[in-house]
Structures are given as structure tokens and as C-alpha cells.
Amino acid sequence: MSEKKRRAGAAAGSSASKKPRVSSATSYAESLRTKLRPDASILATLRSLASACSKSKPAGSSSSASKALAEDDPAASYIVVADQDSASVTSRINRLVLAAARSILSGRGFSFAVPSRASSNQVYLPDLDRIVLVRRESARPFANVATARKATITARVLSLVHAVLRRGIHVTKRDLFYTDVKLFGDQAQSDAVLDDVSCMLGCTRSSLHVVASEKGVVVGRLTFADDGDRIDCTRMGVGGKAIPPNIDRVSGIESDALFILLVEKDAAFMRLAEDRFYNRFPCIILTAKGQPDVATRLFLRRLKVELKLPVLALVDSDPYGLKILSVYMCGSKNMSYDSANLTTPDIKWLGVRPSDLDKYRVPEQCRLPMTDHDIKVGKELLEEDFVKQNEGWVKELETMLRTRQKAEIQALSSFGFQYLTEVYLPLKLQQQDWI
């Protein structure tokens, strides 16, 4: 055999004997499995958390705060709307229309007094831990060229809502828009006036029987009646049960869960549902698949209030994940008038947090550089009063802005598709690693 062939054979043998290297990040991630205690120990921790939550006083429920925001208090500085039955809402619309008719007959024309929902009127109240709407009205006269069209749309929406309530049915915001496309122009116009009408009548938007299309889903240790039909959320498969758009048809809520897991994205929700995470650690899992809709926010608050369970949140490690979490907790400026019904203040931020990227050694190729817009949003969040109230949030945001890195929940899949449910979340729960 020639020297050349002998060398080639030796090289081939040496190559075959080599084993594939495992990255240090993956090795460390796998080593965290050994830190997991038996499930019984983690469940004991969760039971303690659930017990403490059931005994605690809900955030923002102080008597002084409630008195200041009482709807029947003439000196109240903020607008507070409440659920009302169809008869009450219809009666208020009738009085509003009769006042407009008298004004027209007297020769003064008609004008609507509409609460101003401008950004300057939306403030965060630390005592309530939510955004509220300052009580300040502006006139919307029909005789003014600048407001004539808006006044017409307002009158049209009042008429449509009145008809819906008289029939005793529910319609979507899209249905409402298509009743008069030429007048509304685009759905944003009819949606905005619908919120104005809620403020004018002092009722929640759901009291108008106008709802958004189904978006959120729920799965796990929860049963309830949906318009009389009994729903068992442990038998809803990977896709889960769609959260009803009109929450008033939900009744008989029952659960043996120890906590509620709020998830930002559908992909993470499906992983949790397929792995039956709620059977290993009894919980209710829900998601709005991104930006939270009204129905999901109402449903979450109702679960929190009726079941008295702690709520833990799993969102992306980026400014938008934190903004989504803040909408659930403090409310959105667009619907600040209904924040009392739409917010769940005491939510714990479980993950994925900026500090987790180094703590769990998430590979660099799974981290994304923050864009200029990401950085701008992050800095704006640091200036928000509700963020300043939580030292942990401030530190995490500062870490994100310093490293200029972000990551999605799915970055954990680099350690294995089931790493989220098998290691990351169990270890987080065991260590009570939330803020």
C-alpha cells in the first residue's frame, strides 16, 4: 500500500472516531434539569401562592379610591362606566334623543356632549394601578362644519345600538360598520364613535351588545357554561376553546387550578396545550394571540375575581411583550374609561425576561438585535408611571436597553422543542422567579 493511501485511511479512521460536540450553552441548559425538585415540591409552592392570593385584597380596591371614583359621586374627577342591562341603556339613549329633539324644536339645533378621550385626559393612578379617563367634555354640534359629520355618525351609532338592544341580539363591530359604509368611511370611525357612545351613556361597551370577533383562546383546568352549554377546557385539544366575545353569556365558572398562565403568543400556547402542561401543574392557560382584545381582558379579570387565583405571564423579551402585559395590567389609553372592568393589576411577570437570556445562556444566534424603534419604545416605557412603580421592571428594561438584545419565547426551543414545558417553566415556578 502506498504512503498516500495509508495516510488517507488513517485520516478517515480518525474522523470516524470523533463524536459530535455539544455546545456549552446546550450542556448548561440540560444541566438545569438536575436542579428540578420533584413535582410534589413545586406543587406545594404553587399551593402556598394560591392560598396567599385567595386571602389578599385585590389591588386598587381601597375604600378611598373607590369613593373617589364612584359613579354617583358628582365631584368625581374621573369617568367610570359600569355594566348595565338593556332596559337601562335604552332608556338613556331615549333621554339623549329627546333632549336633542327639544333643542332642535327650540331653534338651537342639536349637539352632543362627548367625554374627551384625548391622550392628555388619560392618566395613571398609582392607588388604583391603572389608567383612567379624566372627566372633561367637548361639544359635538351638528351646525358646525368641523363636527357635522362626527355628530351625524354619533346619531347613527346611537340609533343602531338602540335597534340592537330592542331586538335582544349581539352584533360585531364589523356588522355595525357595514350598516352604513358610505357614512362611516372606514371602521376606525365607527369604532371610535362606539367608544364615545359608551362614555356618553356611562356603560361598558359590552352593555351596548356590540362585540369584537373571537380572538382569544383558553385551555386547562376550567369548566364553565357558555350560553347554557357546559364547556370542559381540558377536552378542547391543542387549539383550546375560543373565549366568547360576549362574556355576559358565561356562567358557572369552576376550576381546581392553582394559577392562571397568561401567554402572549399562539405558538407557545400550542406547545403548552399539546404537552398538557396544565395536568402536570394544574393551571388555566389563555392567550389573545398578541395584542389583547376586550373579550380576553374581560375573561381574564373575571377568572381572577371569581376564582381568586394568581396570574403569571409569559411574554417575549422585547418592549412589545412588556407593552402587551401592561395593557392587561393597567389598561389601554384607548379604553381608559372602562379600565375598572378590563384590567387585572396584580399579574406576575414570569418570563421571558431580559435577564433570562444570560441566566439560561440562550445562544447568540437565537437573540435578535433591537431596532431603533424597539429602543425608542423601550425608553418610552421607562418613562411610564406604571413601570416606575415596579423596580424589577425598571431593572429588566434597563438590561434590555443596555444589551440591545431581544428574544422570543421560541428562542428556548434551541435547547429542545419541549424545553419550555419540561425545564424552563417548572424551574421558574420552583424558584418563584417572577416579578
MARKOL-830498 format. One record per residue (C-alpha): residue number from 1; residue in one letter; x negated, y, z. Coordinates in nm, 2 decimals. Layout:
<pts>
+-------+--------+--------+--------+--------+
! marnu ! drenba !   east !  north !     up !
+-------+--------+--------+--------+--------+
!   NUM !      A !      X !      Y !      Z !
...
+-------+--------+--------+--------+--------+
</pts>
This chain:
<pts>
+-------+--------+--------+--------+--------+
! marnu ! drenba !   east !  north !     up !
+-------+--------+--------+--------+--------+
!     1 !      M !   0.00 !   0.00 !   0.00 !
!     2 !      S !  -0.13 !   0.34 !  -0.09 !
!     3 !      E !  -0.21 !   0.60 !   0.17 !
!     4 !      K !   0.06 !   0.83 !   0.02 !
!     5 !      K !   0.33 !   0.56 !   0.07 !
!     6 !      R !   0.21 !   0.48 !   0.42 !
!     7 !      R !   0.24 !   0.85 !   0.53 !
!     8 !      A !   0.59 !   0.87 !   0.37 !
!     9 !      G !   0.70 !   0.56 !   0.56 !
!    10 !      A !   0.57 !   0.69 !   0.89 !
!    11 !      A !   0.74 !   1.02 !   0.84 !
!    12 !      A !   1.07 !   0.85 !   0.77 !
!    13 !      G !   1.04 !   0.64 !   1.08 !
!    14 !      S !   0.96 !   0.94 !   1.29 !
!    15 !      S !   1.26 !   1.13 !   1.15 !
!    16 !      A !   1.50 !   0.84 !   1.21 !
!    17 !      S !   1.39 !   0.81 !   1.57 !
!    18 !      K !   1.47 !   1.17 !   1.65 !
!    19 !      K !   1.81 !   1.24 !   1.83 !
!    20 !      P !   2.02 !   1.55 !   1.76 !
!    21 !      R !   1.95 !   1.83 !   2.00 !
!    22 !      V !   2.23 !   1.96 !   2.22 !
!    23 !      S !   2.23 !   2.33 !   2.26 !
!    24 !      S !   2.16 !   2.47 !   2.61 !
!    25 !      A !   2.49 !   2.65 !   2.61 !
!    26 !      T !   2.69 !   2.33 !   2.54 !
!    27 !      S !   2.49 !   2.14 !   2.80 !
!    28 !      Y !   2.56 !   2.41 !   3.06 !
!    29 !      A !   2.93 !   2.42 !   2.96 !
!    30 !      E !   2.96 !   2.04 !   3.01 !
!    31 !      S !   2.77 !   2.06 !   3.34 !
!    32 !      L !   3.06 !   2.27 !   3.47 !
!    33 !      R !   3.28 !   1.96 !   3.46 !
!    34 !      T !   3.08 !   1.83 !   3.76 !
!    35 !      K !   3.18 !   2.13 !   3.96 !
!    36 !      L !   3.55 !   2.05 !   3.94 !
!    37 !      R !   3.71 !   1.91 !   4.25 !
!    38 !      P !   3.99 !   1.65 !   4.24 !
!    39 !      D !   4.32 !   1.79 !   4.11 !
!    40 !      A !   4.48 !   1.74 !   4.45 !
!    41 !      S !   4.24 !   2.00 !   4.59 !
!    42 !      I !   4.32 !   2.26 !   4.32 !
!    43 !      L !   4.69 !   2.19 !   4.36 !
!    44 !      A !   4.65 !   2.27 !   4.73 !
!    45 !      T !   4.50 !   2.61 !   4.64 !
!    46 !      L !   4.79 !   2.68 !   4.40 !
!    47 !      R !   5.05 !   2.59 !   4.66 !
!    48 !      S !   4.89 !   2.84 !   4.90 !
!    49 !      L !   4.90 !   3.10 !   4.63 !
!    50 !      A !   5.27 !   3.03 !   4.55 !
!    51 !      S !   5.36 !   3.03 !   4.92 !
!    52 !      A !   5.19 !   3.37 !   4.97 !
!    53 !      C !   5.36 !   3.51 !   4.66 !
!    54 !      S !   5.71 !   3.40 !   4.78 !
!    55 !      K !   5.66 !   3.59 !   5.11 !
!    56 !      S !   5.51 !   3.90 !   4.97 !
!    57 !      K !   5.71 !   4.22 !   4.90 !
!    58 !      P !   5.74 !   4.30 !   4.53 !
!    59 !      A !   5.52 !   4.58 !   4.40 !
!    60 !      G !   5.68 !   4.92 !   4.36 !
!    61 !      S !   5.97 !   4.83 !   4.59 !
!    62 !      S !   5.91 !   5.08 !   4.87 !
!    63 !      S !   6.22 !   5.25 !   5.01 !
!    64 !      S !   6.08 !   5.59 !   4.94 !
!    65 !      A !   6.00 !   5.51 !   4.58 !
!    66 !      S !   6.34 !   5.35 !   4.53 !
!    67 !      K !   6.52 !   5.66 !   4.68 !
!    68 !      A !   6.32 !   5.90 !   4.46 !
!    69 !      L !   6.42 !   5.71 !   4.15 !
!    70 !      A !   6.78 !   5.63 !   4.25 !
!    71 !      E !   7.01 !   5.68 !   3.95 !
!    72 !      D !   7.28 !   5.85 !   4.16 !
!    73 !      D !   7.03 !   6.10 !   4.31 !
!    74 !      P !   7.09 !   6.44 !   4.15 !
!    75 !      A !   6.74 !   6.56 !   4.25 !
!    76 !      A !   6.56 !   6.26 !   4.09 !
!    77 !      S !   6.28 !   6.37 !   3.86 !
!    78 !      Y !   6.27 !   6.06 !   3.65 !
!    79 !      I !   6.52 !   5.87 !   3.43 !
!    80 !      V !   6.62 !   5.53 !   3.55 !
!    81 !      V !   6.85 !   5.32 !   3.33 !
!    82 !      A !   7.04 !   5.01 !   3.46 !
!    83 !      D !   7.23 !   4.71 !   3.32 !
!    84 !      Q !   7.60 !   4.80 !   3.26 !
!    85 !      D !   7.89 !   4.60 !   3.14 !
!    86 !      S !   8.06 !   4.66 !   2.80 !
!    87 !      A !   8.35 !   4.85 !   2.95 !
!    88 !      S !   8.13 !   5.10 !   3.13 !
!    89 !      V !   7.91 !   5.17 !   2.82 !
!    90 !      T !   8.22 !   5.20 !   2.60 !
!    91 !      S !   8.37 !   5.45 !   2.85 !
!    92 !      R !   8.05 !   5.66 !   2.85 !
!    93 !      I !   8.05 !   5.67 !   2.47 !
!    94 !      N !   8.42 !   5.78 !   2.47 !
!    95 !      R !   8.34 !   6.07 !   2.71 !
!    96 !      L !   8.04 !   6.17 !   2.49 !
!    97 !      V !   8.25 !   6.17 !   2.18 !
!    98 !      L !   8.54 !   6.36 !   2.34 !
!    99 !      A !   8.31 !   6.63 !   2.46 !
!   100 !      A !   8.17 !   6.67 !   2.11 !
!   101 !      A !   8.53 !   6.69 !   1.97 !
!   102 !      R !   8.63 !   6.96 !   2.21 !
!   103 !      S !   8.31 !   7.15 !   2.12 !
!   104 !      I !   8.40 !   7.13 !   1.75 !
!   105 !      L !   8.76 !   7.24 !   1.81 !
!   106 !      S !   8.65 !   7.54 !   2.01 !
!   107 !      G !   8.43 !   7.65 !   1.71 !
!   108 !      R !   8.10 !   7.59 !   1.87 !
!   109 !      G !   8.01 !   7.28 !   1.66 !
!   110 !      F !   7.86 !   6.99 !   1.84 !
!   111 !      S !   7.52 !   6.90 !   1.99 !
!   112 !      F !   7.38 !   6.60 !   2.18 !
!   113 !      A !   7.17 !   6.65 !   2.49 !
!   114 !      V !   6.89 !   6.39 !   2.44 !
!   115 !      P !   6.63 !   6.30 !   2.70 !
!   116 !      S !   6.29 !   6.38 !   2.56 !
!   117 !      R !   6.07 !   6.07 !   2.52 !
!   118 !      A !   5.76 !   6.27 !   2.42 !
!   119 !      S !   5.42 !   6.14 !   2.54 !
!   120 !      S !   5.39 !   6.44 !   2.78 !
!   121 !      N !   5.70 !   6.32 !   2.96 !
!   122 !      Q !   5.57 !   5.97 !   3.02 !
!   123 !      V !   5.37 !   5.94 !   3.34 !
!   124 !      Y !   5.22 !   5.66 !   3.55 !
!   125 !      L !   5.34 !   5.64 !   3.92 !
!   126 !      P !   5.09 !   5.46 !   4.14 !
!   127 !      D !   5.36 !   5.39 !   4.41 !
!   128 !      L !   5.57 !   5.20 !   4.15 !
!   129 !      D !   5.27 !   5.08 !   3.95 !
!   130 !      R !   5.45 !   5.15 !   3.62 !
!   131 !      I !   5.51 !   5.42 !   3.36 !
!   132 !      V !   5.82 !   5.62 !   3.40 !
!   133 !      L !   6.00 !   5.89 !   3.20 !
!   134 !      V !   6.03 !   6.24 !   3.33 !
!   135 !      R !   6.38 !   6.38 !   3.33 !
!   136 !      R !   6.37 !   6.65 !   3.06 !
!   137 !      E !   6.63 !   6.70 !   2.79 !
!   138 !      S !   6.63 !   6.87 !   2.45 !
!   139 !      A !   6.93 !   6.97 !   2.24 !
!   140 !      R !   7.01 !   6.80 !   1.91 !
!   141 !      P !   7.26 !   7.03 !   1.74 !
!   142 !      F !   7.43 !   6.94 !   1.41 !
!   143 !      A !   7.44 !   7.30 !   1.29 !
!   144 !      N !   7.06 !   7.33 !   1.29 !
!   145 !      V !   6.88 !   7.23 !   0.97 !
!   146 !      A !   6.59 !   7.08 !   1.16 !
!   147 !      T !   6.81 !   6.85 !   1.37 !
!   148 !      A !   7.12 !   6.79 !   1.15 !
!   149 !      R !   7.01 !   6.46 !   1.01 !
!   150 !      K !   6.89 !   6.33 !   1.35 !
!   151 !      A !   7.23 !   6.44 !   1.50 !
!   152 !      T !   7.41 !   6.25 !   1.23 !
!   153 !      I !   7.21 !   5.94 !   1.29 !
!   154 !      T !   7.28 !   5.96 !   1.66 !
!   155 !      A !   7.66 !   5.99 !   1.60 !
!   156 !      R !   7.64 !   5.69 !   1.36 !
!   157 !      V !   7.45 !   5.47 !   1.61 !
!   158 !      L !   7.70 !   5.56 !   1.88 !
!   159 !      S !   7.98 !   5.46 !   1.65 !
!   160 !      L !   7.81 !   5.13 !   1.56 !
!   161 !      V !   7.73 !   5.04 !   1.92 !
!   162 !      H !   8.09 !   5.12 !   2.02 !
!   163 !      A !   8.22 !   4.88 !   1.75 !
!   164 !      V !   7.98 !   4.60 !   1.86 !
!   165 !      L !   8.09 !   4.63 !   2.22 !
!   166 !      R !   8.46 !   4.63 !   2.13 !
!   167 !      R !   8.41 !   4.30 !   1.94 !
!   168 !      G !   8.21 !   4.15 !   2.22 !
!   169 !      I !   7.92 !   4.04 !   2.00 !
!   170 !      H !   7.54 !   4.09 !   1.98 !
!   171 !      V !   7.36 !   4.22 !   1.67 !
!   172 !      T !   6.99 !   4.26 !   1.59 !
!   173 !      K !   6.82 !   4.59 !   1.53 !
!   174 !      R !   6.78 !   4.48 !   1.17 !
!   175 !      D !   7.16 !   4.43 !   1.14 !
!   176 !      L !   7.21 !   4.78 !   1.27 !
!   177 !      F !   6.97 !   4.93 !   1.02 !
!   178 !      Y !   7.14 !   4.76 !   0.72 !
!   179 !      T !   7.48 !   4.91 !   0.80 !
!   180 !      D !   7.37 !   5.24 !   0.66 !
!   181 !      V !   7.03 !   5.21 !   0.49 !
!   182 !      K !   7.06 !   5.54 !   0.30 !
!   183 !      L !   7.13 !   5.74 !   0.62 !
!   184 !      F !   6.86 !   5.58 !   0.83 !
!   185 !      G !   6.59 !   5.57 !   0.56 !
!   186 !      D !   6.38 !   5.32 !   0.75 !
!   187 !      Q !   6.43 !   5.10 !   1.05 !
!   188 !      A !   6.19 !   5.31 !   1.27 !
!   189 !      Q !   6.46 !   5.59 !   1.25 !
!   190 !      S !   6.75 !   5.38 !   1.37 !
!   191 !      D !   6.53 !   5.20 !   1.63 !
!   192 !      A !   6.41 !   5.54 !   1.78 !
!   193 !      V !   6.77 !   5.67 !   1.80 !
!   194 !      L !   6.88 !   5.35 !   1.96 !
!   195 !      D !   6.64 !   5.42 !   2.24 !
!   196 !      D !   6.76 !   5.77 !   2.26 !
!   197 !      V !   7.12 !   5.64 !   2.30 !
!   198 !      S !   7.01 !   5.41 !   2.58 !
!   199 !      C !   6.87 !   5.71 !   2.77 !
!   200 !      M !   7.17 !   5.93 !   2.70 !
!   201 !      L !   7.41 !   5.66 !   2.83 !
!   202 !      G !   7.19 !   5.56 !   3.12 !
!   203 !      C !   7.20 !   5.19 !   3.03 !
!   204 !      T !   6.94 !   4.93 !   2.92 !
!   205 !      R !   6.91 !   4.86 !   2.55 !
!   206 !      S !   7.04 !   4.51 !   2.61 !
!   207 !      S !   7.36 !   4.67 !   2.75 !
!   208 !      L !   7.42 !   4.81 !   2.40 !
!   209 !      H !   7.43 !   4.44 !   2.27 !
!   210 !      V !   7.16 !   4.53 !   2.02 !
!   211 !      V !   6.87 !   4.29 !   2.04 !
!   212 !      A !   6.54 !   4.22 !   1.86 !
!   213 !      S !   6.48 !   3.89 !   1.67 !
!   214 !      E !   6.35 !   3.59 !   1.86 !
!   215 !      K !   5.97 !   3.60 !   1.91 !
!   216 !      G !   5.86 !   3.47 !   2.25 !
!   217 !      V !   5.85 !   3.10 !   2.34 !
!   218 !      V !   5.83 !   2.91 !   2.68 !
!   219 !      V !   5.74 !   2.56 !   2.78 !
!   220 !      G !   5.67 !   2.38 !   3.10 !
!   221 !      R !   5.84 !   2.31 !   3.44 !
!   222 !      L !   6.15 !   2.52 !   3.38 !
!   223 !      T !   6.52 !   2.44 !   3.32 !
!   224 !      F !   6.80 !   2.70 !   3.26 !
!   225 !      A !   7.13 !   2.73 !   3.08 !
!   226 !      D !   7.14 !   2.92 !   2.75 !
!   227 !      D !   7.49 !   3.03 !   2.68 !
!   228 !      G !   7.61 !   2.72 !   2.87 !
!   229 !      D !   7.37 !   2.47 !   2.71 !
!   230 !      R !   7.12 !   2.31 !   2.96 !
!   231 !      I !   6.76 !   2.35 !   2.85 !
!   232 !      D !   6.47 !   2.14 !   2.98 !
!   233 !      C !   6.14 !   2.32 !   2.88 !
!   234 !      T !   5.93 !   2.00 !   2.94 !
!   235 !      R !   6.11 !   1.85 !   2.64 !
!   236 !      M !   6.05 !   2.12 !   2.39 !
!   237 !      G !   5.74 !   1.98 !   2.22 !
!   238 !      V !   5.44 !   2.18 !   2.12 !
!   239 !      G !   5.64 !   2.47 !   1.98 !
!   240 !      G !   5.83 !   2.54 !   2.30 !
!   241 !      K !   6.17 !   2.69 !   2.35 !
!   242 !      A !   6.24 !   3.03 !   2.19 !
!   243 !      I !   6.32 !   3.29 !   2.45 !
!   244 !      P !   6.68 !   3.41 !   2.39 !
!   245 !      P !   6.69 !   3.76 !   2.25 !
!   246 !      N !   6.99 !   3.85 !   2.48 !
!   247 !      I !   6.87 !   3.75 !   2.82 !
!   248 !      D !   7.22 !   3.80 !   2.98 !
!   249 !      R !   7.32 !   3.46 !   2.84 !
!   250 !      V !   7.05 !   3.29 !   3.05 !
!   251 !      S !   7.17 !   3.14 !   3.39 !
!   252 !      G !   7.09 !   2.87 !   3.64 !
!   253 !      I !   6.71 !   2.91 !   3.64 !
!   254 !      E !   6.54 !   2.63 !   3.82 !
!   255 !      S !   6.17 !   2.53 !   3.85 !
!   256 !      D !   5.92 !   2.33 !   4.06 !
!   257 !      A !   5.63 !   2.52 !   3.91 !
!   258 !      L !   5.35 !   2.67 !   4.13 !
!   259 !      F !   5.27 !   2.96 !   3.89 !
!   260 !      I !   5.36 !   3.12 !   3.56 !
!   261 !      L !   5.08 !   3.13 !   3.29 !
!   262 !      L !   5.12 !   3.42 !   3.06 !
!   263 !      V !   4.93 !   3.36 !   2.73 !
!   264 !      E !   4.86 !   3.63 !   2.47 !
!   265 !      K !   4.84 !   3.41 !   2.16 !
!   266 !      D !   5.03 !   3.13 !   2.00 !
!   267 !      A !   4.72 !   2.92 !   1.93 !
!   268 !      A !   4.63 !   2.90 !   2.30 !
!   269 !      F !   4.99 !   2.83 !   2.38 !
!   270 !      M !   5.00 !   2.54 !   2.15 !
!   271 !      R !   4.68 !   2.39 !   2.30 !
!   272 !      L !   4.83 !   2.41 !   2.65 !
!   273 !      A !   5.16 !   2.27 !   2.54 !
!   274 !      E !   5.00 !   1.98 !   2.34 !
!   275 !      D !   4.78 !   1.89 !   2.63 !
!   276 !      R !   5.08 !   1.90 !   2.87 !
!   277 !      F !   4.88 !   2.13 !   3.10 !
!   278 !      Y !   5.20 !   2.20 !   3.29 !
!   279 !      N !   5.22 !   1.84 !   3.40 !
!   280 !      R !   4.86 !   1.83 !   3.55 !
!   281 !      F !   4.91 !   2.17 !   3.71 !
!   282 !      P !   5.29 !   2.25 !   3.75 !
!   283 !      C !   5.35 !   2.58 !   3.57 !
!   284 !      I !   5.56 !   2.77 !   3.33 !
!   285 !      I !   5.38 !   2.88 !   3.01 !
!   286 !      L !   5.51 !   3.16 !   2.79 !
!   287 !      T !   5.38 !   3.38 !   2.51 !
!   288 !      A !   5.51 !   3.66 !   2.30 !
!   289 !      K !   5.26 !   3.57 !   2.03 !
!   290 !      G !   5.08 !   3.90 !   2.05 !
!   291 !      Q !   5.24 !   4.24 !   2.13 !
!   292 !      P !   5.52 !   4.17 !   2.39 !
!   293 !      D !   5.87 !   4.21 !   2.28 !
!   294 !      V !   6.16 !   4.33 !   2.50 !
!   295 !      A !   6.31 !   3.98 !   2.54 !
!   296 !      T !   5.99 !   3.82 !   2.66 !
!   297 !      R !   5.92 !   4.10 !   2.90 !
!   298 !      L !   6.27 !   4.08 !   3.04 !
!   299 !      F !   6.25 !   3.70 !   3.07 !
!   300 !      L !   5.91 !   3.71 !   3.25 !
!   301 !      R !   6.04 !   3.97 !   3.50 !
!   302 !      R !   6.35 !   3.76 !   3.57 !
!   303 !      L !   6.14 !   3.44 !   3.62 !
!   304 !      K !   5.91 !   3.64 !   3.86 !
!   305 !      V !   6.20 !   3.79 !   4.06 !
!   306 !      E !   6.42 !   3.48 !   4.08 !
!   307 !      L !   6.15 !   3.21 !   4.13 !
!   308 !      K !   5.91 !   3.43 !   4.33 !
!   309 !      L !   5.60 !   3.27 !   4.16 !
!   310 !      P !   5.26 !   3.43 !   4.09 !
!   311 !      V !   5.19 !   3.52 !   3.73 !
!   312 !      L !   4.84 !   3.46 !   3.58 !
!   313 !      A !   4.74 !   3.60 !   3.24 !
!   314 !      L !   4.52 !   3.45 !   2.97 !
!   315 !      V !   4.43 !   3.71 !   2.70 !
!   316 !      D !   4.15 !   3.78 !   2.46 !
!   317 !      S !   3.84 !   3.95 !   2.59 !
!   318 !      D !   3.89 !   4.27 !   2.39 !
!   319 !      P !   4.06 !   4.61 !   2.45 !
!   320 !      Y !   4.38 !   4.49 !   2.28 !
!   321 !      G !   4.42 !   4.19 !   2.51 !
!   322 !      L !   4.40 !   4.43 !   2.80 !
!   323 !      K !   4.65 !   4.67 !   2.64 !
!   324 !      I !   4.89 !   4.38 !   2.59 !
!   325 !      L !   4.85 !   4.28 !   2.96 !
!   326 !      S !   4.91 !   4.64 !   3.06 !
!   327 !      V !   5.24 !   4.65 !   2.87 !
!   328 !      Y !   5.37 !   4.35 !   3.07 !
!   329 !      M !   5.24 !   4.51 !   3.40 !
!   330 !      C !   5.31 !   4.88 !   3.37 !
!   331 !      G !   5.54 !   4.91 !   3.06 !
!   332 !      S !   5.50 !   5.08 !   2.73 !
!   333 !      K !   5.54 !   5.45 !   2.67 !
!   334 !      N !   5.80 !   5.39 !   2.40 !
!   335 !      M !   6.03 !   5.23 !   2.66 !
!   336 !      S !   5.92 !   5.41 !   2.97 !
!   337 !      Y !   6.29 !   5.49 !   3.05 !
!   338 !      D !   6.35 !   5.11 !   3.11 !
!   339 !      S !   6.02 !   5.03 !   3.29 !
!   340 !      A !   6.20 !   4.92 !   3.61 !
!   341 !      N !   6.36 !   4.62 !   3.42 !
!   342 !      L !   6.07 !   4.55 !   3.18 !
!   343 !      T !   5.76 !   4.54 !   3.40 !
!   344 !      T !   5.60 !   4.27 !   3.62 !
!   345 !      P !   5.34 !   4.47 !   3.81 !
!   346 !      D !   5.16 !   4.21 !   4.01 !
!   347 !      I !   5.00 !   3.99 !   3.73 !
!   348 !      K !   4.66 !   3.84 !   3.79 !
!   349 !      W !   4.41 !   3.87 !   3.51 !
!   350 !      L !   4.27 !   3.51 !   3.49 !
!   351 !      G !   4.07 !   3.53 !   3.17 !
!   352 !      V !   3.91 !   3.56 !   2.92 !
!   353 !      R !   3.72 !   3.84 !   3.09 !
!   354 !      P !   3.41 !   4.01 !   2.95 !
!   355 !      S !   3.21 !   3.87 !   3.25 !
!   356 !      D !   3.31 !   3.52 !   3.14 !
!   357 !      L !   3.12 !   3.54 !   2.82 !
!   358 !      D !   2.79 !   3.52 !   3.01 !
!   359 !      K !   2.92 !   3.32 !   3.30 !
!   360 !      Y !   3.03 !   3.03 !   3.07 !
!   361 !      R !   2.75 !   3.10 !   2.83 !
!   362 !      V !   2.97 !   3.15 !   2.53 !
!   363 !      P !   2.74 !   3.12 !   2.22 !
!   364 !      E !   2.64 !   3.44 !   2.04 !
!   365 !      Q !   2.79 !   3.31 !   1.71 !
!   366 !      C !   3.13 !   3.30 !   1.89 !
!   367 !      R !   3.11 !   3.66 !   2.01 !
!   368 !      L !   3.21 !   3.95 !   1.79 !
!   369 !      P !   3.07 !   4.30 !   1.78 !
!   370 !      M !   3.31 !   4.57 !   1.88 !
!   371 !      T !   3.41 !   4.81 !   1.61 !
!   372 !      D !   3.41 !   5.19 !   1.66 !
!   373 !      H !   3.78 !   5.17 !   1.70 !
!   374 !      D !   3.75 !   4.90 !   1.96 !
!   375 !      I !   3.51 !   5.11 !   2.16 !
!   376 !      K !   3.74 !   5.41 !   2.13 !
!   377 !      V !   4.04 !   5.21 !   2.26 !
!   378 !      G !   3.82 !   5.07 !   2.55 !
!   379 !      K !   3.71 !   5.42 !   2.65 !
!   380 !      E !   4.08 !   5.54 !   2.64 !
!   381 !      L !   4.18 !   5.25 !   2.87 !
!   382 !      L !   3.92 !   5.36 !   3.12 !
!   383 !      E !   4.09 !   5.69 !   3.14 !
!   384 !      E !   4.43 !   5.54 !   3.21 !
!   385 !      D !   4.55 !   5.59 !   3.57 !
!   386 !      F !   4.67 !   5.22 !   3.60 !
!   387 !      V !   4.32 !   5.10 !   3.51 !
!   388 !      K !   4.15 !   5.33 !   3.76 !
!   389 !      Q !   4.38 !   5.18 !   4.03 !
!   390 !      N !   4.20 !   4.84 !   3.98 !
!   391 !      E !   3.83 !   4.84 !   4.05 !
!   392 !      G !   3.80 !   4.49 !   3.89 !
!   393 !      W !   3.95 !   4.61 !   3.56 !
!   394 !      V !   3.71 !   4.91 !   3.56 !
!   395 !      K !   3.41 !   4.68 !   3.60 !
!   396 !      E !   3.52 !   4.44 !   3.33 !
!   397 !      L !   3.59 !   4.72 !   3.08 !
!   398 !      E !   3.25 !   4.88 !   3.16 !
!   399 !      T !   3.09 !   4.54 !   3.10 !
!   400 !      M !   3.27 !   4.51 !   2.76 !
!   401 !      L !   3.16 !   4.86 !   2.65 !
!   402 !      R !   2.81 !   4.82 !   2.77 !
!   403 !      T !   2.76 !   4.49 !   2.58 !
!   404 !      R !   2.98 !   4.60 !   2.29 !
!   405 !      Q !   3.09 !   4.24 !   2.25 !
!   406 !      K !   3.44 !   4.09 !   2.24 !
!   407 !      A !   3.57 !   3.73 !   2.21 !
!   408 !      E !   3.90 !   3.55 !   2.15 !
!   409 !      I !   4.03 !   3.27 !   2.37 !
!   410 !      Q !   3.95 !   3.03 !   2.09 !
!   411 !      A !   3.57 !   3.10 !   2.15 !
!   412 !      L !   3.59 !   2.84 !   2.42 !
!   413 !      S !   3.67 !   2.58 !   2.15 !
!   414 !      S !   3.29 !   2.59 !   2.06 !
!   415 !      F !   3.25 !   2.36 !   2.37 !
!   416 !      G !   3.53 !   2.13 !   2.25 !
!   417 !      F !   3.89 !   2.18 !   2.14 !
!   418 !      Q !   4.02 !   2.08 !   2.49 !
!   419 !      Y !   3.76 !   2.27 !   2.69 !
!   420 !      L !   4.02 !   2.54 !   2.77 !
!   421 !      T !   4.26 !   2.29 !   2.94 !
!   422 !      E !   4.01 !   2.04 !   3.08 !
!   423 !      V !   3.74 !   2.27 !   3.22 !
!   424 !      Y !   3.78 !   2.65 !   3.19 !
!   425 !      L !   4.13 !   2.69 !   3.33 !
!   426 !      P !   4.10 !   2.42 !   3.61 !
!   427 !      L !   3.77 !   2.58 !   3.72 !
!   428 !      K !   3.93 !   2.92 !   3.72 !
!   429 !      L !   4.22 !   2.80 !   3.93 !
!   430 !      Q !   3.99 !   2.61 !   4.17 !
!   431 !      Q !   3.77 !   2.92 !   4.22 !
!   432 !      Q !   4.07 !   3.15 !   4.24 !
!   433 !      D !   3.88 !   3.36 !   3.98 !
!   434 !      W !   4.13 !   3.62 !   3.89 !
!   435 !      I !   4.17 !   4.00 !   3.95 !
+-------+--------+--------+--------+--------+
</pts>
